[in-house]
Amino acid sequence: SGQAVLNVSLPAPPKGKTYEAWVAAPSAKRAGEFDGHTIRLTQRVPDGARVMVTVERSGGVDSPTSSPLLIVRA
């Protein structure tokens, strides 16, 4: 179905920042903000897509503004 959960263990994001998940297939689309632990992705994850995590300003952004901390391939 492409539904996915990301379960990681990251330290708390800096004040005023959040972790943001992305699904890239091929371009990056927002998949949700989270606190560094578990998130159910809001975007479908097709085979071969990359799931990425970046640190962004609180409230999130429309496209990644920093290098990914984590990249996994589906």
N, C-alpha and C positions, 0 to 999 in steps of 0.2 A: 504493500500500500504506500510505502514511502514515508510513513509516519515514523518519527524517531525521537528518542530521549538521549540527551547528552548528560553523562554523569562524570564529573571531574571533582577534584579537590584543590581549589586554588585559594590563596589567602584573600582576605577581604580586600575589595578594590579600594584605592585611595579615596579620600574624601572628595566628593563632587564628581566621582567617576563611577562607572558601572562596567560589567563585562557584557559584551554583546556577541551573540552567536550569529553566524552567517552561513548560508548554503550557496555555494558557487557551482553553477552548472550551465554554462561556463561563467556568467557574471554573478557577482555576489548580491544576494538578496537578504534583507533582515530576517532573522529567525527568532529574535527575542532577546530581551535583557535579563540578566540573572546575577545572583550574588556570588557565583564561583563554585556552585555545587551541582544541583540537578535542574535541568530545564527540559520541558517538552517543546521541541522545535515547532514553530508556527508555519514553517515552510516544508513542503514535501521534499524528501531527499532521494533523488533518483540514483540508480546504479552509476558508479563512477564519479558522482559529485564529490566535492570537498566540503567539509564542515569546518569552519574556522571560528576562533574566538579572539576578539580584540578588546582592548580597554578603551572606552569612549566616555564622553561627558554624560552625566546623569540625564536621563530622558532619551538617550540614544541619538543616533545619527542616521542619515539616509544611505550612506556608503562608508566603508571602513576608512578611518583617518590615521590608523597606526598599523604597524606590522603585526601579523597574527602571532599570538602567544602559542597557539595550538592549531594544527591542521591535521585532519584525518580524512581518509578517502573512504567513501561508502562502497 
